[in-house]
Amino acid sequence: MKQIAESTVRRLSLYLRFLEDYRRQGLETISSGDLASLGGMTSAQVRKDLSFFGSFGTRGLGYSVNALAHRIREILGLEREWQVIIVGAGKIGAALAQYRAFGERGFRIVGIYDVDPARIGVSLDGTIVKDQRELDADLQSVKPDIVLIAVPAEAAQPLLERVTKAGIRGVLNFAPTPLHAPSGVTLRSVDMALELELLSYTLTSAMA
Amino acid sequence: MKQIAESTVRRLSLYLRFLEDYRRQGLETISSGDLASLGGMTSAQVRKDLSFFGSFGTRGLGYSVNALAHRIREILGLEREWQVIIVGAGKIGAALAQYRAFGERGFRIVGIYDVDPARIGVSLDGTIVKDQRELDADLQSVKPDIVLIAVPAEAAQPLLERVTKAGIRGVLNFAPTPLHAPSGVTLRSVDMALELELLSYTLTSAMA
């Protein structure tokens, strides 16, 4: 299938949450108007997004909640479980290890690593922090799909190179520094200080 | 000044980090080529971004590190201190309260609030978690600039309405749910599960 724009993928992910809410409430159908008002977009946008993947709607009845949720999970790659390891068990790493929304979406934390003896051996919601010296061996034996980088800025690029050399193809970086990934590796970054700067820019320019 | 595209603001923020690194190393000038190779973009892109704000470069000498850093901080609204409060002292809220990069960029955490008696009174790097019942009074007396929402998904929209009613114009949401802000309010969201879903989508479509 051809690559979908990131903005569309974001909306699909949003639709999926609404669909799951509907399912929990025992509702079997949802209209494009319902999805639109939940997400703050137009019905036309919703219909356009969904028509891209084939026909789900029945005029006057809306979409089947189960069928549409299944199809979106398939597209997003959420019909399988993803094995995730976290490197860095500082405040951010520890918060990520205990973040419930990951497990709910099929991202299973299978390991967390740190270099600090004070952190090694600590249990984070049942996952024991391991010595980072065990990382290379575990990358080979566990073969995780995704690595979350939660180490200090200066340690992030060497770590990225180490895990991608071991075959990791998906990385989510929380270190507050830009990283350069080799080709064939998907790298995304969450930079919380940058988000605040984008906010301060908007607030400043709104006041000017 | 006219609104700059978000992608440009992101690059300015990145340039600022490189400039600060240079300054720490005692370097006084930087070339567009240096900025480009640090950021993984072209020199032409760097020159285009910077020319937007006036002329800084001297042919053959590059940019003055201090002057350019100052100008970018001015544009991003970082020449002042921003007062930030956090609502929700769970794992994510606590990690945010102790996140050093915020302070380094001029975002000062002036309060953190929770409803859970087990969390109230706890010290997070010197900031004591307050009872959320004190929030409305503190919004009036402290007049923070920015609120970070780190409460459970179902509590996030009511909280957003409460703080914007109290005059807050900048909100960064970490609750894993989409929020709807009244007009005149700048709302950004960091959704870590969504970032993993964007990653799983890319990994899945790359394998297809």
Interface residues (C-beta under 8 A of the other chain):
Chain A: M1 Q3 I4 E6 V9 R10 S13 L14 R17 L38 G39 G40 I75 L76 G77 L78 W82 V84 K91 I92 A94 A95 L96 Q98 Y99 A101 F102 E104 R105 G106 F107 D145 I146 R169 G170 L172 P176 T177 P178 H180 T186 R188 V190 M192 A193 L194 E195 L196 E197 L198 L199 S200 Y201 T202 L203 T204 S205 A206 A208
Chain B: M1 Q3 I4 E6 V9 R10 S13 L14 R17 L38 G39 G40 I75 L76 G77 L78 W82 V84 K91 I92 A94 A95 L96 Q98 Y99 A101 F102 E104 R105 G106 F107 D145 I146 R169 G170 L172 P176 T177 P178 H180 T186 R188 V190 M192 A193 L194 E195 L196 E197 L198 L199 S200 Y201 T202 L203 T204 S205 A206 A208
